[in-house]
Structure formats: C-alpha cells, structure tokens
Amino acid sequence: MSHLARVILGCTLLVLVLLVVLSAAVSGVVDRETGVASPEPPPPTPITWEEARSQSRVVGYREWFRSWGAYQGTALYFRGQVKQVIDEGSTDQATFSSLRVDVLPTEYGQYLGRGIIYLHGLVAPRGVRILDDDLIEFVGIAEAPLTYQTTLGASITVPAMKMVALRWLPPPDRRGARTTGFVRSR
C-alpha cells in the first residue's frame, strides 16, 4: 500500500471517529430556533387521575369505533371490566402490561365481551396487579383499530388506546362503598 493510500485511509478513519464522537456528544434534542443541541428532554411529568380525567372526552364505544379517525390522538374516558391481562415484562420497580377491557355493560351491569378495547402502555408499580374481571376506569389516547388473530384463527378488530391514567375500582364492600387505586402510564 502506498504512502498516499495510507494517508487517505487514516484521514477517512479519523473523520469517521470524529463523527461518531460528535454524534454521541450532540445526541439530544436540537432547539429549532437556536440550532443548539440540548440534553434529552425530561420524562413527562406524571399526571394525576383528576388532571387526566378533566382533559378527556366521554364518547360512546360504538361512536368511537365507527368514526375512529375523528378521535385519533384524543384523550378518551371509559369505565369497564378487564377481560384479559397481557403481561409484557417487568423490572425491579414495575410491571408492564396490556389489557383487553370490555366497556359495554348490559342493562344489568354485566360485561359480556361485546365492547372490547385494547389498552396498552400500562405500568404498574411492583406489587400492584390488575387482574381479569377487575373493574377499572381509564383515560387513554385513541389510536387506530388493532386487528389480531384469536387462538382459533379468526381475525378480530378492536379499537386501541395508549393508557394515560387508570383507576382500579375494587368490588363494593359489605356496605356498598368503593375505594380506588391509581396506576400510571409509561
């Protein structure tokens, strides 16, 4: 290899190393006005149940599912019964899950699986678990419908949401009173 080829190869490697170092140093968010890179944005401030609920809209399941495009990106409020908990992993601090929730009760308050919503992004602190048949109320950001395949091979399309906030509604005690718990999103 000639001396000139070695110099060109060395310069090329030096430039690549400088680009990698520069990109690592500048990684973050670039302010559009100043053009200056800032560190990664801070994580979103946890939102309280009251804030999430006050910023959400109430819309019927069928209306939302029928015109999902009009509600995409909107915070919506629902109350329902958990039909399935889909565990997605855990850390020392939290458990990550998705839920299938029925939000269409019968006139007698029973949930028969006629109004299923796929709710993802649930982060529960270690030791707190949402279980099948739990009653919950939640606020989520409406997304496009999700199509999945059942174990028997049928395709099912349901509305999907990214969870913002969720409250667990335990069954009534002997006096009929309810207490609530609160779970945050990712």
C-alpha positions in Angstrom: 0.0 0.0 0.0 1.4 3.4 -1.0 2.1 6.2 1.4 -0.7 8.3 -0.2 -3.3 5.4 0.2 -2.3 5.1 3.9 -2.7 8.8 4.5 -6.2 8.8 2.8 -7.3 5.8 4.8 -6.0 7.3 8.1 -7.9 10.6 7.4 -11.0 8.7 6.5 -10.9 6.8 9.7 -10.2 9.9 11.7 -13.2 11.7 10.2 -15.4 8.7 11.0 -14.2 8.6 14.6 -14.8 12.3 14.9 -18.4 11.9 13.5 -19.2 9.2 16.0 -17.8 11.2 18.9 -19.6 14.3 17.8 -22.9 12.5 17.3 -22.6 10.9 20.8 -21.8 14.3 22.3 -24.6 16.1 20.5 -27.2 13.4 20.9 -30.3 15.1 22.3 -32.8 17.5 21.1 -31.9 20.4 18.8 -33.8 23.6 19.5 -35.3 24.8 16.2 -34.8 28.5 17.0 -31.2 28.5 18.3 -29.9 25.3 16.5 -28.2 24.3 19.7 -28.5 20.7 21.0 -29.9 20.3 24.4 -29.8 17.1 26.5 -32.6 14.6 26.2 -36.0 16.1 27.3 -37.0 15.2 30.8 -39.6 12.4 31.1 -43.2 13.7 31.1 -44.4 14.9 34.4 -46.7 12.3 36.0 -50.3 13.3 35.6 -52.8 12.8 38.4 -56.1 11.0 37.8 -58.0 14.2 38.2 -55.9 16.0 35.6 -56.2 13.1 33.1 -60.0 12.8 33.7 -60.6 16.6 33.3 -58.6 16.7 30.0 -60.5 13.7 28.5 -63.7 13.4 26.5 -66.5 10.9 27.0 -67.7 9.2 23.8 -69.7 6.1 23.2 -67.8 2.9 22.3 -69.8 2.4 19.0 -69.4 6.1 18.0 -65.6 5.9 18.6 -65.2 2.6 16.8 -67.4 3.7 13.8 -65.5 7.1 13.4 -62.1 6.3 14.9 -60.3 8.7 12.6 -62.1 11.6 14.1 -60.9 10.7 17.6 -57.4 9.6 16.8 -55.0 11.3 19.2 -57.8 12.4 21.5 -57.9 11.6 25.3 -61.0 9.5 25.9 -62.5 8.2 29.2 -64.1 4.8 29.7 -65.1 2.5 32.5 -65.2 -1.3 32.1 -64.2 -4.7 33.2 -60.8 -6.3 32.5 -61.2 -9.4 30.3 -57.6 -10.2 29.8 -54.2 -9.0 31.2 -51.3 -9.5 28.7 -48.0 -9.3 30.6 -45.2 -7.7 28.6 -42.4 -8.0 31.2 -41.2 -6.4 34.4 -38.3 -4.7 36.1 -37.4 -4.4 39.8 -39.7 -1.4 40.0 -42.6 -2.0 37.7 -44.7 -4.5 35.6 -45.6 -3.7 32.0 -48.9 -4.9 30.7 -51.6 -4.5 28.1 -55.3 -5.1 28.8 -58.4 -6.1 26.9 -61.2 -4.2 28.6 -65.0 -4.6 28.0 -66.7 -1.2 28.2 -70.3 -2.1 27.1 -72.2 -3.3 30.2 -75.7 -4.8 29.8 -78.6 -3.1 31.4 -78.0 -5.2 34.5 -74.3 -4.2 34.7 -72.8 -7.4 33.4 -69.9 -7.3 30.9 -70.3 -9.9 28.2 -67.4 -9.0 25.9 -69.4 -7.0 23.4 -67.3 -3.8 23.6 -63.6 -4.7 23.8 -60.9 -2.0 23.8 -57.2 -2.9 23.6 -55.4 -0.7 26.2 -51.5 -0.8 26.1 -48.8 1.1 27.9 -49.9 0.1 31.5 -47.1 0.4 34.0 -48.0 -0.8 37.5 -45.6 -0.3 40.4 -44.1 -3.6 41.8 -46.7 -5.3 43.9 -49.8 -3.8 42.2 -51.6 -6.1 39.8 -54.6 -5.6 37.7 -56.4 -8.9 37.3 -59.0 -10.4 35.0 -62.6 -9.3 36.0 -61.3 -6.2 37.8 -63.5 -3.1 37.3 -61.5 -0.1 36.2 -61.9 3.4 34.8 -59.2 4.8 32.5 -58.2 7.6 30.2 -56.3 6.8 27.1 -55.2 8.3 23.8 -57.2 6.9 20.9 -55.3 5.1 18.2 -56.1 3.3 15.0 -58.0 0.0 15.5 -55.9 -3.1 16.1 -56.5 -6.4 14.3 -55.3 -9.6 16.0 -55.8 -13.3 15.5 -57.6 -15.5 18.1 -56.3 -18.9 19.1 -58.9 -20.4 16.8 -57.6 -18.4 13.8 -60.3 -15.8 13.5 -59.3 -12.1 12.9 -60.8 -9.6 15.3 -60.5 -5.8 15.0 -60.9 -3.7 18.1 -60.3 0.0 19.0 -56.9 0.6 20.6 -55.7 3.1 23.1 -52.4 4.2 24.8 -53.1 4.4 28.5 -52.7 7.8 30.2 -54.2 7.0 33.6 -56.2 4.2 35.2 -58.1 3.8 38.4 -58.9 0.4 39.9 -62.4 0.1 41.3 -62.5 -2.7 43.8 -65.7 -4.6 44.4 -68.1 -3.0 46.9 -67.6 -3.9 50.5 -70.5 -5.1 52.6 -71.8 -1.6 53.0 -71.6 -0.9 49.2 -68.7 1.6 49.4 -65.8 1.6 46.9 -62.2 2.6 47.3 -59.9 3.4 44.5 -56.3 2.8 43.5 -54.2 4.6 40.8 -51.8 3.3 38.2 -49.6 5.5 36.0 -48.7 5.0 32.3 -45.2 4.8 30.8 
